[in-house]
Amino acid sequence: MPLDAAARELQHEALDVTAAIMRSPGELAKDRLAAAKEIMNRGSGMPTSTVLHIPVQRAVKEALADMTDEQLAERLNRATLNPRALAVIAEDATPIDPLLA
């Protein structure tokens, strides 16, 4: 029997074991939480995350790395952002993937 088929036959038992760990007050909190997350990830899918990548030239990257927090804040305050980016920031929404726009 192929491995994936064997694993599918055990998935209900695995869920029962995971649920038992999650519900057991005798288990460590970290193990109960890990079991709960595993169940949630399997039932609802893994949460998505968005990484915003802004390509910059090496010299700009090095200059930004050398700035203090105050200097960076001042630079951001003077920066002009794309109107769609401003809307995302203002609404605290999920950033728009520039590759899909």
DSSP file (Angstrom, degrees, kcal/mol; ACC not computed):
  #  RESIDUE AA STRUCTURE BP1 BP2  ACC     N-H-->O    O-->H-N    N-H-->O    O-->H-N    TCO  KAPPA ALPHA  PHI   PSI    X-CA   Y-CA   Z-CA
    1    1 A M              0   0    0      0, 0.0     5,-0.0     0, 0.0     0, 0.0   0.000 360.0 360.0 360.0 131.6    0.0    0.0    0.0
    2    2 A P     >  -     0   0    0      0, 0.0     4,-2.2     0, 0.0     3,-0.2  -0.251 360.0-117.3 -60.7 150.9    1.4    3.4   -0.9
    3    3 A L  H  > S+     0   0    0      1,-0.2     4,-2.5     2,-0.2     5,-0.2   0.879 112.5  53.1 -59.2 -42.3    2.4    5.6    2.0
    4    4 A D  H  > S+     0   0    0      1,-0.2     4,-2.0     2,-0.2    -1,-0.2   0.872 109.6  48.9 -65.2 -35.0   -0.1    8.4    1.3
    5    5 A A  H  > S+     0   0    0     -3,-0.2     4,-1.7     2,-0.2    -1,-0.2   0.902 111.2  50.0 -68.8 -41.0   -2.9    5.8    1.2
    6    6 A A  H  X S+     0   0    0     -4,-2.2     4,-0.9     1,-0.2    -2,-0.2   0.897 110.4  50.7 -63.3 -40.3   -1.8    4.4    4.5
    7    7 A A  H >X S+     0   0    0     -4,-2.5     3,-0.7     1,-0.2     4,-0.6   0.897 107.0  53.6 -64.9 -40.5   -1.6    7.8    6.1
    8    8 A R  H >< S+     0   0    0     -4,-2.0     3,-0.8     1,-0.2     4,-0.4   0.864 103.7  56.7 -63.0 -34.8   -5.1    8.6    4.9
    9    9 A E  H 3< S+     0   0    0     -4,-1.7     4,-0.3     1,-0.2    -1,-0.2   0.789 112.1  42.7 -65.6 -26.4   -6.4    5.5    6.6
   10   10 A L  H <X S+     0   0    0     -4,-0.9     4,-2.6    -3,-0.7    -1,-0.2   0.456  85.7  96.5 -97.3  -2.4   -4.9    6.7    9.9
   11   11 A Q  H <X S+     0   0    0     -3,-0.8     4,-2.1    -4,-0.6    -1,-0.2   0.849  83.3  49.6 -63.2 -35.6   -6.0   10.4    9.7
   12   12 A H  H  > S+     0   0    0     -4,-0.4     4,-2.1    -3,-0.2    -1,-0.2   0.903 112.8  47.5 -69.2 -39.5   -9.1   10.0   11.8
   13   13 A E  H  > S+     0   0    0     -4,-0.3     4,-2.3     2,-0.2    -2,-0.2   0.902 110.8  52.2 -65.0 -40.5   -7.2    8.2   14.5
   14   14 A A  H  X S+     0   0    0     -4,-2.6     4,-2.5     1,-0.2    -2,-0.2   0.889 108.8  50.4 -62.9 -39.4   -4.5   10.9   14.3
   15   15 A L  H  X S+     0   0    0     -4,-2.1     4,-2.8    -5,-0.2    -1,-0.2   0.899 109.1  51.7 -65.1 -40.0   -7.2   13.6   14.7
   16   16 A D  H  X S+     0   0    0     -4,-2.1     4,-2.2     2,-0.2    -2,-0.2   0.917 111.5  46.7 -61.3 -43.3   -8.6   11.7   17.8
   17   17 A V  H  X S+     0   0    0     -4,-2.3     4,-2.1     2,-0.2    -2,-0.2   0.926 113.5  48.3 -64.9 -44.7   -5.1   11.6   19.4
   18   18 A T  H  X S+     0   0    0     -4,-2.5     4,-2.3     1,-0.2    -2,-0.2   0.910 112.1  49.0 -62.9 -42.6   -4.5   15.3   18.6
   19   19 A A  H  X S+     0   0    0     -4,-2.8     4,-2.1     1,-0.2    -1,-0.2   0.875 108.7  53.9 -64.8 -37.2   -7.9   16.3   20.0
   20   20 A A  H  X S+     0   0    0     -4,-2.2     4,-1.1     2,-0.2    -2,-0.2   0.905 109.6  47.4 -64.5 -40.7   -7.2   14.2   23.2
   21   21 A I  H >< S+     0   0    0     -4,-2.1     3,-0.5     1,-0.2     6,-0.2   0.928 111.6  51.2 -63.9 -44.7   -4.0   16.0   23.8
   22   22 A M  H 3< S+     0   0    0     -4,-2.3    -2,-0.2     1,-0.2    -1,-0.2   0.874 115.8  41.3 -60.5 -37.9   -5.7   19.4   23.2
   23   23 A R  H 3< S+     0   0    0     -4,-2.1    -1,-0.2    -5,-0.1    -2,-0.2   0.596  90.0 103.5 -87.7 -11.6   -8.4   18.5   25.7
   24   24 A S    X<  -     0   0    0     -4,-1.1     3,-1.4    -3,-0.5     8,-0.1  -0.617  52.9-162.7 -81.9 115.5   -6.3   16.9   28.4
   25   25 A P  T 3  S+     0   0    0      0, 0.0    -1,-0.2     0, 0.0     4,-0.1   0.701  89.5  66.3 -66.0 -16.9   -5.6   19.2   31.4
   26   26 A G  T 3  S+     0   0    0      2,-0.1     2,-0.1     3,-0.0     3,-0.1   0.635  85.7  87.2 -78.7 -13.9   -2.7   16.8   32.3
   27   27 A E  S <  S-     0   0    0     -3,-1.4     2,-0.0    -6,-0.2     5,-0.0  -0.484  92.8 -93.7 -83.0 156.0   -0.7   17.8   29.2
   28   28 A L     >  -     0   0    0     -2,-0.1     4,-2.3     1,-0.1     3,-0.4  -0.372  32.7-119.3 -64.3 147.3    1.6   20.8   29.1
   29   29 A A  H  > S+     0   0    0      1,-0.2     4,-2.7     2,-0.2     5,-0.2   0.874 114.0  55.7 -57.3 -39.1    0.0   24.0   27.9
   30   30 A K  H  > S+     0   0    0      1,-0.2     4,-2.1     2,-0.2    -1,-0.2   0.870 109.2  46.8 -64.3 -35.1    2.5   24.3   25.0
   31   31 A D  H  > S+     0   0    0     -3,-0.4     4,-2.2     2,-0.2    -1,-0.2   0.878 112.2  49.5 -73.2 -37.9    1.5   20.8   23.8
   32   32 A R  H  X S+     0   0    0     -4,-2.3     4,-2.4     2,-0.2    -2,-0.2   0.912 112.9  47.7 -65.0 -42.2   -2.2   21.5   24.1
   33   33 A L  H  X S+     0   0    0     -4,-2.7     4,-2.7     2,-0.2     5,-0.2   0.914 110.5  51.3 -65.4 -42.7   -1.7   24.7   22.1
   34   34 A A  H  X S+     0   0    0     -4,-2.1     4,-2.2    -5,-0.2    -1,-0.2   0.899 111.3  48.4 -61.3 -40.4    0.3   22.9   19.5
   35   35 A A  H  X S+     0   0    0     -4,-2.2     4,-2.3     2,-0.2    -2,-0.2   0.917 111.3  49.8 -65.6 -43.1   -2.5   20.3   19.1
   36   36 A A  H  X S+     0   0    0     -4,-2.4     4,-2.6     1,-0.2    -2,-0.2   0.919 111.4  48.8 -61.7 -43.5   -5.1   23.0   18.9
   37   37 A K  H  X S+     0   0    0     -4,-2.7     4,-3.0     1,-0.2     5,-0.2   0.904 109.4  52.8 -62.9 -41.0   -3.1   24.9   16.2
   38   38 A E  H  X S+     0   0    0     -4,-2.2     4,-2.0    -5,-0.2    -1,-0.2   0.919 111.0  46.4 -61.5 -43.9   -2.7   21.6   14.3
   39   39 A I  H  X S+     0   0    0     -4,-2.3     4,-2.6     2,-0.2     5,-0.2   0.931 113.9  48.1 -64.6 -44.9   -6.4   21.0   14.3
   40   40 A M  H  X>S+     0   0    0     -4,-2.6     4,-3.0     1,-0.2     5,-0.5   0.910 111.6  50.0 -62.5 -41.9   -7.2   24.5   13.3
   41   41 A N  H  X5S+     0   0    0     -4,-3.0     4,-1.0     1,-0.2    -1,-0.2   0.858 114.2  44.6 -66.2 -35.1   -4.6   24.5   10.4
   42   42 A R  H  <5S+     0   0    0     -4,-2.0    -1,-0.2    -5,-0.2    -2,-0.2   0.872 119.8  41.1 -74.9 -37.2   -6.0   21.2    9.1
   43   43 A G  H  <5S+     0   0    0     -4,-2.6    -2,-0.2    -5,-0.2    -3,-0.2   0.874 132.9  18.9 -80.0 -38.2   -9.6   22.3    9.4
   44   44 A S  H  <5S-     0   0    0     -4,-3.0    -3,-0.2    -5,-0.2    -2,-0.2   0.516 110.0-109.6-111.1  -8.7   -9.4   25.8    8.2
   45   45 A G     << -     0   0    0     -4,-1.0    -1,-0.2    -5,-0.5    -3,-0.1   0.017  48.4 -56.2  91.1 155.1   -6.1   25.8    6.3
   46   46 A M        -     0   0    0      1,-0.1    -5,-0.0    -5,-0.1     2,-0.0  -0.396  63.3-104.2 -65.7 140.4   -2.9   27.5    7.3
   47   47 A P        -     0   0    0      0, 0.0     2,-0.2     0, 0.0    -1,-0.1  -0.371  38.0-126.9 -62.5 145.4   -3.1   31.2    7.9
   48   48 A T        -     0   0    0     -3,-0.1     2,-0.4    -2,-0.0    -3,-0.0  -0.617  22.1-164.9 -92.9 155.3   -1.7   33.3    5.1
   49   49 A S        -     0   0    0     -2,-0.2     2,-0.5     2,-0.0    45,-0.0  -0.981  10.0-141.5-136.5 151.5    0.9   35.9    5.5
   50   50 A T        -     0   0    0     -2,-0.4     2,-0.6     2,-0.0    46,-0.0  -0.943   7.3-161.0-116.6 132.2    2.0   38.6    3.1
   51   51 A V        -     0   0    0     -2,-0.5     2,-0.7    44,-0.0    -2,-0.0  -0.959  10.9-148.7-112.5 123.0    5.6   39.8    2.7
   52   52 A L        -     0   0    0     -2,-0.6     2,-0.6    45,-0.1    45,-0.1  -0.816  13.9-167.5 -92.8 117.9    6.1   43.1    1.0
   53   53 A H        -     0   0    0     -2,-0.7    -2,-0.0     2,-0.0     0, 0.0  -0.927   6.1-173.8-110.0 119.7    9.3   43.2   -0.9
   54   54 A I        -     0   0    0     -2,-0.6     2,-0.2     2,-0.0    -2,-0.0  -0.929  21.1-138.2-113.4 108.0   10.5   46.6   -2.1
   55   55 A P        +     0   0    0      0, 0.0     2,-0.3     0, 0.0    -2,-0.0  -0.452  29.6 176.0 -67.6 132.6   13.5   46.3   -4.3
   56   56 A V        -     0   0    0     -2,-0.2     2,-0.1     2,-0.0    -2,-0.0  -0.948  33.9-100.9-134.0 156.3   16.1   48.9   -3.6
   57   57 A Q     >  -     0   0    0     -2,-0.3     4,-2.6     1,-0.1     5,-0.2  -0.411  36.8-113.0 -72.2 153.8   19.6   49.6   -4.9
   58   58 A R  H  > S+     0   0    0      1,-0.2     4,-2.5     2,-0.2     5,-0.2   0.880 116.0  52.4 -56.2 -42.4   22.5   48.5   -2.7
   59   59 A A  H  > S+     0   0    0      2,-0.2     4,-2.2     1,-0.2    -1,-0.2   0.901 111.3  46.7 -63.9 -40.9   23.6   52.0   -1.9
   60   60 A V  H  > S+     0   0    0      2,-0.2     4,-2.7     1,-0.2     5,-0.2   0.921 111.3  52.2 -65.9 -43.4   20.1   53.0   -0.7
   61   61 A K  H  X S+     0   0    0     -4,-2.6     4,-2.0     1,-0.2    -2,-0.2   0.913 111.4  46.3 -58.7 -44.6   19.8   49.8    1.3
   62   62 A E  H  X S+     0   0    0     -4,-2.5     4,-1.3     2,-0.2    -1,-0.2   0.890 111.9  51.2 -67.0 -39.2   23.1   50.6    3.1
   63   63 A A  H  X S+     0   0    0     -4,-2.2     4,-0.5     1,-0.2     3,-0.3   0.917 111.1  47.9 -64.6 -42.6   22.1   54.2    3.7
   64   64 A L  H >< S+     0   0    0     -4,-2.7     3,-1.0     1,-0.2    -1,-0.2   0.880 107.8  56.0 -64.6 -37.8   18.8   53.2    5.2
   65   65 A A  H 3< S+     0   0    0     -4,-2.0    -1,-0.2     1,-0.2    -2,-0.2   0.802 106.3  51.3 -65.1 -28.5   20.5   50.6    7.4
   66   66 A D  H 3< S+     0   0    0     -4,-1.3    -1,-0.2    -3,-0.3    -2,-0.2   0.564  91.0 102.0 -85.3  -9.1   22.8   53.4    8.8
   67   67 A M  S << S-     0   0    0     -3,-1.0     2,-0.1    -4,-0.5    -3,-0.0  -0.421  71.3-122.5 -78.5 150.1   19.9   55.7    9.7
   68   68 A T     >  -     0   0    0     -2,-0.1     4,-2.4     1,-0.1     5,-0.2  -0.363  32.7-102.8 -77.7 167.9   18.5   56.1   13.3
   69   69 A D  H  > S+     0   0    0      1,-0.2     4,-2.5     2,-0.2     5,-0.2   0.891 124.4  52.4 -58.8 -39.4   14.8   55.4   14.0
   70   70 A E  H  > S+     0   0    0      2,-0.2     4,-2.3     1,-0.2    -1,-0.2   0.906 109.2  48.3 -64.3 -42.0   14.2   59.1   14.0
   71   71 A Q  H  > S+     0   0    0      2,-0.2     4,-2.3     1,-0.2    -2,-0.2   0.899 112.2  49.2 -65.3 -40.4   15.8   59.6   10.6
   72   72 A L  H  X S+     0   0    0     -4,-2.4     4,-2.6     2,-0.2    -2,-0.2   0.918 110.3  50.7 -64.4 -42.7   13.9   56.8    9.2
   73   73 A A  H  X S+     0   0    0     -4,-2.5     4,-2.3     1,-0.2    -2,-0.2   0.915 110.9  49.0 -61.2 -43.5   10.6   58.2   10.6
   74   74 A E  H  X S+     0   0    0     -4,-2.3     4,-1.4     2,-0.2    -1,-0.2   0.915 111.2  49.7 -62.2 -43.2   11.4   61.6    9.1
   75   75 A R  H  X S+     0   0    0     -4,-2.3     4,-0.8     1,-0.2    -2,-0.2   0.904 111.1  49.3 -63.6 -40.9   12.1   60.0    5.7
   76   76 A L  H >< S+     0   0    0     -4,-2.6     3,-0.5     1,-0.2    -1,-0.2   0.887 107.1  55.7 -64.8 -38.3    8.9   58.1    5.8
   77   77 A N  H 3< S+     0   0    0     -4,-2.3    -1,-0.2     1,-0.2    -2,-0.2   0.821 112.5  42.6 -63.4 -30.2    7.0   61.2    6.7
   78   78 A R  H 3< S+     0   0    0     -4,-1.4    -1,-0.2    -3,-0.2    -2,-0.2   0.577  93.7 109.2 -90.6 -10.7    8.3   62.9    3.6
   79   79 A A    <<  -     0   0    0     -4,-0.8     2,-0.6    -3,-0.5    -3,-0.0  -0.303  63.9-135.8 -70.9 148.9    7.9   59.9    1.3
   80   80 A T        -     0   0    0     -2,-0.0     2,-0.3     0, 0.0    -1,-0.1  -0.925  24.3-161.8-104.2 123.2    5.3   59.8   -1.4
   81   81 A L        -     0   0    0     -2,-0.6     5,-0.0     1,-0.1     0, 0.0  -0.762  28.2 -96.7-106.4 152.5    3.4   56.5   -1.5
   82   82 A N     >  -     0   0    0     -2,-0.3     4,-2.3     1,-0.1     3,-0.5  -0.388  37.7-120.3 -55.9 136.6    1.3   55.0   -4.2
   83   83 A P  H  > S+     0   0    0      0, 0.0     4,-2.1     0, 0.0     5,-0.1   0.841 114.1  53.1 -55.5 -35.3   -2.4   55.9   -3.6
   84   84 A R  H  > S+     0   0    0      2,-0.2     4,-1.9     1,-0.2     5,-0.1   0.892 108.4  49.9 -67.4 -37.2   -3.3   52.1   -3.4
   85   85 A A  H  > S+     0   0    0     -3,-0.5     4,-2.4     1,-0.2    -1,-0.2   0.904 109.6  51.5 -66.0 -40.2   -0.6   51.6   -0.8
   86   86 A L  H  X S+     0   0    0     -4,-2.3     4,-3.0     1,-0.2    -2,-0.2   0.897 108.1  52.0 -61.8 -40.3   -1.9   54.5    1.2
   87   87 A A  H  X S+     0   0    0     -4,-2.1     4,-2.1     2,-0.2    -1,-0.2   0.898 109.8  49.3 -63.8 -39.9   -5.4   53.0    1.1
   88   88 A V  H  X>S+     0   0    0     -4,-1.9     5,-1.9     2,-0.2     4,-0.7   0.927 114.1  44.8 -64.7 -45.2   -4.1   49.7    2.4
   89   89 A I  H ><5S+     0   0    0     -4,-2.4     3,-0.7     1,-0.2    -2,-0.2   0.927 113.4  50.5 -64.8 -44.7   -2.2   51.4    5.2
   90   90 A A  H 3<5S+     0   0    0     -4,-3.0    -1,-0.2     1,-0.2    -2,-0.2   0.865 116.4  40.6 -62.7 -37.1   -5.2   53.7    6.1
   91   91 A E  H 3<5S-     0   0    0     -4,-2.1    -1,-0.2    -5,-0.2    -2,-0.2   0.506 101.9-131.0 -89.8  -4.7   -7.6   50.7    6.2
   92   92 A D  T <<5 +     0   0    0     -4,-0.7    -3,-0.2    -3,-0.7     2,-0.1   0.906  58.8 149.8  52.6  42.8   -5.1   48.4    8.0
   93   93 A A      < -     0   0    0     -5,-1.9    -1,-0.1    -6,-0.2     3,-0.1  -0.354  57.5 -70.7 -98.6 178.1   -6.0   45.9    5.4
   94   94 A T        -     0   0    0     -2,-0.1    -1,-0.1     1,-0.1     3,-0.1  -0.559  60.6-108.8 -69.6 128.3   -4.1   43.1    3.7
   95   95 A P        -     0   0    0      0, 0.0     2,-0.4     0, 0.0    -1,-0.1  -0.235  30.8-111.9 -59.4 147.1   -1.5   44.6    1.4
   96   96 A I        -     0   0    0    -12,-0.1     5,-0.1    -3,-0.1    -8,-0.0  -0.674  27.3-122.1 -80.7 129.3   -2.0   44.2   -2.3
   97   97 A D    >>  -     0   0    0     -2,-0.4     3,-1.6     1,-0.2     4,-1.0  -0.621  16.2-149.5 -72.6 116.2    0.5   41.9   -3.9
   98   98 A P  T 34 S+     0   0    0      0, 0.0    -1,-0.2     0, 0.0     3,-0.1   0.757  95.1  60.6 -61.5 -23.1    2.1   44.0   -6.6
   99   99 A L  T 34 S+     0   0    0      1,-0.2    -2,-0.1     2,-0.1    -3,-0.0   0.753 108.6  42.9 -74.5 -22.6    2.7   41.0   -8.7
  100  100 A L  T <4        0   0    0     -3,-1.6    -1,-0.2     1,-0.2    -3,-0.0   0.584 360.0 360.0 -96.0 -12.5   -1.1   40.4   -8.9
  101  101 A A     <        0   0    0     -4,-1.0    -1,-0.2    -3,-0.1    -2,-0.1   0.483 360.0 360.0 -75.5 360.0   -2.1   44.0   -9.5
